[in-house]
Amino acid sequence: MPQRTRCPFYGFNGMFGVMMDSEGNQCALINDSYSPCQMEIQDQRPDWTRCNLLRDNAIPEETLKNMRVFPKEFHPEGHTSWNGFTLGEWMDYVLNGKNLPRQ
């Protein structure tokens, strides 16, 4: 498995309640256009706890439950579609090392 950064939004394109893996320097928090991670542009390692885009802003509980995240490394082999994970599950995995539910 690839090592993910300490930011659940890094490397994803976010639109319409879905975050699709872009496998690169992209920030899903900016969803009106392609936008690279502002921290990485400034030669800083992406880190959720130090991101200026999120400072003092909580993510609504509804978003944590309803937004779906599709990291490529977890796409079930041989399946053309899958349900991905909720944003809350993905954040627990990336930030706290918790296991993701089985697909």
ZATI-26764 format. One record per residue (C-alpha): chain; y, z, x; residue number from 1; residue in one letter. Coordinates in pm, 1 decimal, always signed. Layout:
# residues N
+--------+----------+----------+----------+-----+--------+
! chaine !       py !       pz !       px ! num ! residu !
+--------+----------+----------+----------+-----+--------+
!      A !        Y !        Z !        X ! NUM !      A !
...
+--------+----------+----------+----------+-----+--------+
//
This chain:
# residues 103
+--------+----------+----------+----------+-----+--------+
! chaine !       py !       pz !       px ! num ! residu !
+--------+----------+----------+----------+-----+--------+
!      A !     +0.0 !     +0.0 !     +0.0 !   1 !      M !
!      A !   +349.1 !    -75.8 !   +124.9 !   2 !      P !
!      A !   +569.3 !   +222.5 !   +201.3 !   3 !      Q !
!      A !   +840.2 !   +255.7 !    -62.6 !   4 !      R !
!      A !  +1186.5 !   +393.1 !     +5.6 !   5 !      T !
!      A !  +1310.3 !   +720.0 !   -145.7 !   6 !      R !
!      A !  +1483.2 !   +524.0 !   -420.3 !   7 !      C !
!      A !  +1296.6 !   +416.7 !   -735.1 !   8 !      P !
!      A !  +1543.6 !   +130.7 !   -793.4 !   9 !      F !
!      A !  +1524.4 !    -25.0 !   -446.0 !  10 !      Y !
!      A !  +1343.8 !   -358.6 !   -430.8 !  11 !      G !
!      A !  +1356.3 !   -422.3 !   -803.9 !  12 !      F !
!      A !  +1543.4 !   -651.9 !  -1038.7 !  13 !      N !
!      A !  +1636.2 !   -466.7 !  -1357.0 !  14 !      G !
!      A !  +1704.3 !   -642.6 !  -1685.3 !  15 !      M !
!      A !  +1631.8 !   -585.6 !  -2054.0 !  16 !      F !
!      A !  +1450.8 !   -254.3 !  -2004.3 !  17 !      G !
!      A !  +1217.7 !   -389.7 !  -1734.6 !  18 !      V !
!      A !  +1221.3 !   -355.0 !  -1355.5 !  19 !      M !
!      A !  +1037.5 !   -635.7 !  -1176.7 !  20 !      M !
!      A !   +943.8 !   -604.8 !   -810.2 !  21 !      D !
!      A !  +1156.0 !   -833.4 !   -592.5 !  22 !      S !
!      A !   +990.6 !   -719.9 !   -267.3 !  23 !      E !
!      A !  +1318.1 !   -694.1 !    -82.8 !  24 !      G !
!      A !  +1668.5 !   -561.9 !    -58.6 !  25 !      N !
!      A !  +1773.8 !   -552.1 !   -421.6 !  26 !      Q !
!      A !  +1913.4 !   -276.5 !   -643.3 !  27 !      C !
!      A !  +1799.3 !   -258.5 !  -1008.2 !  28 !      A !
!      A !  +2095.2 !    -33.8 !  -1094.5 !  29 !      L !
!      A !  +2322.8 !   -337.4 !  -1079.4 !  30 !      I !
!      A !  +2173.0 !   -557.0 !  -1346.2 !  31 !      N !
!      A !  +2441.0 !   -814.8 !  -1422.4 !  32 !      D !
!      A !  +2370.3 !  -1012.9 !  -1105.3 !  33 !      S !
!      A !  +2159.6 !  -1008.2 !   -790.5 !  34 !      Y !
!      A !  +2285.7 !   -721.2 !   -581.9 !  35 !      S !
!      A !  +2152.0 !   -588.0 !   -255.5 !  36 !      P !
!      A !  +2133.5 !   -214.4 !   -189.6 !  37 !      C !
!      A !  +2480.7 !    -94.5 !    -94.4 !  38 !      Q !
!      A !  +2338.2 !   +169.1 !   +139.7 !  39 !      M !
!      A !  +2132.3 !    -86.8 !   +330.5 !  40 !      E !
!      A !  +2435.8 !   -314.9 !   +366.0 !  41 !      I !
!      A !  +2610.0 !    -19.7 !   +534.5 !  42 !      Q !
!      A !  +2316.0 !    +22.6 !   +776.8 !  43 !      D !
!      A !  +2189.9 !   +333.3 !   +595.5 !  44 !      Q !
!      A !  +1835.9 !   +393.0 !   +479.3 !  45 !      R !
!      A !  +1818.4 !   +368.0 !    +97.8 !  46 !      P !
!      A !  +1787.8 !   +717.9 !    -47.9 !  47 !      D !
!      A !  +1818.6 !   +816.6 !   -414.0 !  48 !      W !
!      A !  +1974.0 !  +1154.4 !   -327.3 !  49 !      T !
!      A !  +2263.0 !   +995.8 !   -135.8 !  50 !      R !
!      A !  +2334.5 !   +688.3 !   -349.8 !  51 !      C !
!      A !  +2696.0 !   +658.1 !   -463.7 !  52 !      N !
!      A !  +2590.3 !   +456.9 !   -769.7 !  53 !      L !
!      A !  +2400.2 !   +755.3 !   -908.5 !  54 !      L !
!      A !  +2594.6 !  +1051.1 !   -784.0 !  55 !      R !
!      A !  +2638.0 !  +1302.0 !  -1069.7 !  56 !      D !
!      A !  +2486.5 !  +1060.6 !  -1323.9 !  57 !      N !
!      A !  +2167.7 !  +1160.3 !  -1499.7 !  58 !      A !
!      A !  +1929.9 !   +897.9 !  -1633.9 !  59 !      I !
!      A !  +1887.0 !   +938.9 !  -2009.8 !  60 !      P !
!      A !  +1546.6 !  +1071.9 !  -2119.7 !  61 !      E !
!      A !  +1501.8 !   +769.1 !  -2344.4 !  62 !      E !
!      A !  +1540.7 !   +536.5 !  -2044.6 !  63 !      T !
!      A !  +1286.5 !   +738.8 !  -1843.6 !  64 !      L !
!      A !  +1034.7 !   +696.8 !  -2127.3 !  65 !      K !
!      A !  +1104.8 !   +338.8 !  -2233.5 !  66 !      N !
!      A !  +1199.9 !   +139.3 !  -1923.4 !  67 !      M !
!      A !   +893.0 !    -27.9 !  -1770.3 !  68 !      R !
!      A !   +845.9 !    -75.5 !  -1394.3 !  69 !      V !
!      A !   +613.5 !   -337.3 !  -1243.7 !  70 !      F !
!      A !   +549.5 !   -272.4 !   -871.4 !  71 !      P !
!      A !   +344.3 !   -560.8 !   -730.2 !  72 !      K !
!      A !   +112.0 !   -341.0 !   -527.9 !  73 !      E !
!      A !    -23.1 !   -184.7 !   -849.2 !  74 !      F !
!      A !    -76.1 !   -503.2 !  -1050.3 !  75 !      H !
!      A !   -444.1 !   -489.6 !  -1156.4 !  76 !      P !
!      A !   -640.4 !   -756.8 !   -974.0 !  77 !      E !
!      A !   -764.0 !  -1033.9 !  -1200.2 !  78 !      G !
!      A !   -524.1 !   -951.6 !  -1485.6 !  79 !      H !
!      A !   -251.2 !  -1190.6 !  -1596.0 !  80 !      T !
!      A !    -53.4 !   -913.8 !  -1765.4 !  81 !      S !
!      A !    -31.7 !   -535.0 !  -1765.1 !  82 !      W !
!      A !   +188.0 !   -255.0 !  -1899.0 !  83 !      N !
!      A !   +327.6 !   -126.7 !  -1569.7 !  84 !      G !
!      A !   +462.8 !   +228.0 !  -1561.2 !  85 !      F !
!      A !   +749.0 !   +410.3 !  -1726.8 !  86 !      T !
!      A !  +1055.1 !   +470.6 !  -1513.8 !  87 !      L !
!      A !   +981.2 !   +843.7 !  -1531.8 !  88 !      G !
!      A !   +629.1 !   +792.7 !  -1394.9 !  89 !      E !
!      A !   +761.1 !   +565.6 !  -1119.7 !  90 !      W !
!      A !  +1031.4 !   +813.6 !  -1020.5 !  91 !      M !
!      A !   +774.3 !  +1095.2 !   -998.3 !  92 !      D !
!      A !   +562.0 !   +875.1 !   -771.9 !  93 !      Y !
!      A !   +843.0 !   +758.5 !   -542.0 !  94 !      V !
!      A !  +1039.8 !  +1082.9 !   -522.4 !  95 !      L !
!      A !   +775.2 !  +1352.7 !   -565.7 !  96 !      N !
!      A !   +451.5 !  +1189.6 !   -448.9 !  97 !      G !
!      A !   +282.6 !  +1238.7 !   -786.6 !  98 !      K !
!      A !     -6.0 !  +1011.9 !   -880.4 !  99 !      N !
!      A !    +53.9 !   +725.6 !  -1118.6 ! 100 !      L !
!      A !   -160.4 !   +696.4 !  -1432.4 ! 101 !      P !
!      A !   -463.1 !   +468.1 !  -1407.4 ! 102 !      R !
!      A !   -420.7 !   +121.4 !  -1548.6 ! 103 !      Q !
+--------+----------+----------+----------+-----+--------+
//
